[in-house]
Amino acid sequence: MSTAAGTVAAGIQKTRVRLTRQVEHVHSEFKQDLLSFLRTVSLASLLTTPILYSVALPLVLLDLWVTLFQWTCFPIYGIARVRRGVYFAIDRHRLAYLNVIEKANCMYCSYANGVIAYVREVAARTEHYWCPIKHARRVPGTHAHYQLFFEYGDARGYRHGLAALRRRLRHQRAA
């Protein structure tokens, strides 16, 4: 625990972080009031804020649509559903050293990244079912299912192994 730098350890109980009053007190000493915060933010950052937050509606719609998709289609395909909640860690807004704007920004970024991670897993399982073939060229940042896919051009492996690969999705862990 380094109180001089404002860094403290927190106890995690189940999925919730518990901060002691002492930790919250130390954190509050590092809180920047709104006026000084706004004075330190660049004009360009302030002007782009509406653009940043304009992505919220498409994210919510994507979240809802992908949830509907997997709840409707995954049972038909025999794919284990993705547990949406495990992809969302929205907890930084509880930190006392953040002002209201910083807390809102943290909540927004946590939600946005949670949606993208959740959607990626749903898309990965869908690809695993419908087209588990590696690309001919190297693709950066592939998902965890990709290593199981058939090599590009492996017709025999695809035809003989597709049913077994699809069965793996039925027993996929919820995360």
N, C-alpha and C positions, 0 to 999 in steps of 0.2 A: 504494500500500500504506500503510495507516494502522494501525500496530501499537498506537497509543494507544487506538483505539476497538475493537481486536480484529478489524478488517476486513482481509482479505488477498485478493489475487488468487490464483486457482487455475488450474492448467493442465489443459485437457481434452484427453485423448488417446483418440480414437475415441469411445466412449460412457462412458468412466470418467474421473472427476476424480482427478488426482494432486496431492497436497499435499506440499510439501517438509517436511523435519523441522523447519525453522525455523518454518514456518507452523503445524505441529502443536503445536510448543512454545508459540507465542503463543496458540493456541486453548486449550490446556490451562490456561493462566493464567486463563481466563475461565470454566472449568468450575465449576458450583455443586454442592457435595456433596449427597447425598440428604437428609440431615437438614435442612440449611438450605432446600433446595428445598421439602420437605414443610411446613416452618414458614411459607413464603411463599404456599403454595397455599391458597385459600379453602376453608372447610369445604364449601360448596355444590359447588365443583368436585370435591372428593374424593368426595362423596356421589353425584354424577351420573356418575362414571367407569364403574360397571357398566352404566348405561344406554347410554353412549357406545359401549362395547365390545360391547354386546349386538347391535349392528348388524353385527358381523363375520361371523356365520354367514349371515345373509341376503345379504350382499355376496358371500361365497364361492359360495353357491348360485346367485346371479344370474350371476356370472362363469362358472361351469361350464355353466349352462343356456344362456346366450347363445352361448357357444362351441360347444356341441353344436348349437344352432339354426343358426348360420351355416355350420358345417361340413356339416350335413345339407342345408339348404335352399338356400343360396346357389348351389351348383353347378347345382341343378335350375333356378333362376331365371335363371342366367347372370350372377350378380352377383359381382364380384371380392371375395374375402374380405378382411376387415379384419385387418391385422397387429396382433394383440393387444399385443405387446411394445412397440410405439412409444408406447403410452399410459401406460406405467408408468415413472416416474422415481423409483426408490427408492435414494436415495444420501445423504440427509441424516444417516442414522444413523452415517456415517463421520466426522462432525465432532467433533473432540475437545472442543469447548466444551459439548457436550450431555451430560447425565448419562443414566443408563440409562432412566429414565422418559421423559425428553424424546426420546430416540432411539426408544423404542417408540412414543410418540405420533406422531413424524414418519413412521415406517414405516407405521403404521396409516392416517394421513391420506393419505400418498402412494398406498397401495394403494386406499383408498376412492375417491379422486379419479380414479385410473387406471381403476378398474372403471367408474365413471360415465361417463368420457370414451369408453371403449371401447364400452360399451353404447349410448351415444348415437350413435356412428358406425354401429353395426350397425343400430340402429333407424332412423337417417336413410336408410341405403341401402335398408332394407326399405320405408320410406315412399316413397322415390324410385321404387321399382319398382311398388308396389301403389296408391299414391294420391298422385301428385305434383300436388296441387292446393293452392294457397294458401288459407288461411282467409279468411272474409269480414271478420273483424275483425283488427286488428293484434295480433300475438303477439310478446311480448318474447323475446329470446334464441334466435332461430331458428338451426338448423344450417346448415352451408355449402351443402347441397344445395337448400335452400328457395328460393333466388333463381332456380333453374332451373324451378321448378314453374309450372304453368299458373295463370293468374288465376282466381279464384273465378268460376264462371259461364261460363267460356270453353269451351263445349261443342265448338265446331269445333276449336279449338287442341288440346284434349285428345284428341279422336278422331283427328285427323290427325298429331299429334306424339308420341303416347304410345310408339309403337314406337321411334322415334329416341331419345327420352329414355331408354328402357330400355337401348338399345344402349350408351349412354354408361357405364352401370354395368359393362359387361364390361371396359372399358378403364380403369376407375377406378384411380388410384394406390393402392398398398397401404396407405398411412397412413390 
